């Protein structure tokens, strides 16, 4: 049976487009960490449609590895990368098969029970245990020189310990959410776990420099106000990096991430355009991010039984709208929901879906798609 979408439609489209000498390709992909997919809760709730053999990492990882190579990316921004996978398999595979080098930051493990009554004070970062997954940026050293790597272990805790007036204001809002009970205390505590990985790259051919950032924000459905906080801190952090590491004009920025929030949401607006007043006007306009990959009606980057949304994004811009370097040369289309489902109907997998189609039996992951997310792929031009 022909694999029309994953191998033919997507990979053929990508491989047939020839990049010009001033272009590079970026892939943004949440891989679905094995530490999450293997849990009993995940198998019975989130991925209750998917036969266990298709959730096993021995099945999924080879498909993921094949995808990553087939898309021929020059930069790979990956979320939910298992620490062991990065250290023992992925880094070696991508280096040997694709010539990549990689950077990685694991999440902080924040333990907080439902009964927690107050936010504990921030401790030194080195005292926190790490989770067994994080985000990674792989790049091709023949295309880029890694000038510097920035690891922000916790967006929120960095703001809590900062003397910056804006971050003090954001921190006050965060503590108000927790102390007022507007958001459950344990959710506020766990929101401290999310950080960011940023690479300062220099193009080998042109000498132009830019920042490439990767993050994975809080997923909880009741954490919208916390994602507001995270997005404002992330935006402030990237702005500061772009200005502090510039030689003249501020550096352009690419953010490729699983934001766990959809375009049009308040957290997304805060990230893209800055704080917005009640009348809709902007409080600051130092940076306007643009979406590099269009997500038209019928497209969802995350699809599981009972839930579908566009949670992933590739954004680009520069402080003071000074982006004269990076342009989108070509954004590759993302399979629509109907195309993904049509693929599922046309295949006869060894293990059929556990749920009927009307209950989400053809959602992600499945025999052809190894993650619950679809990757975003875009070619940028350096001008």
Order of alpha helices (4+ residues) and beta strands (2+ residues): alpha-beta-alpha-alpha-alpha-beta-alpha-beta-beta-beta-alpha-alpha-alpha-beta-beta-alpha-beta-alpha-beta-beta-beta-beta-beta-alpha-beta
